[in-house]
Amino acid sequence: MSHVQNKTKDEILTEMAGTAQPGSQVYEQQKAAIIVRSTEDIQVALGKQTSAIRKVNTAMEELNKRICSLENTFEESSKSSGRVAFSLNILTAVLVLVGIAQVVVAYIK
């Protein structure tokens, strides 16, 4: 394996381009080394991709939690707004009745 030891794929390919003799032991070592290094590169890339996907998934889960929290806040706000509107309607009705009562009292006097 001395022909491929501590060499990159590019270095091996460069050597193969200049001196390759298909079928020779050196050629087969170089070919196997390129396959192994390519497989290692794929594994590293898949590891990085998996890590990135996990980070995106975690971020999406956090975003989903925040959206749920926001929905709950909107729902609570809607309930509070409904109670305020109902209270204002009652207050308006009472004020209208007071106004009518004042008109009636003023008319009777």
Secondary structure, DSSP 8 states (H G I E B T S, - for coil): -TTTTT--HHHHHHHHHHH--TTSHHHHHHHHHHHHHHHHHHHHHHHHHHHHHHHHHHHHHHHHHHHHHHHHHHHHHHHHHHHHHHHHHHHHHHHHHHHHHHHHHHHH-
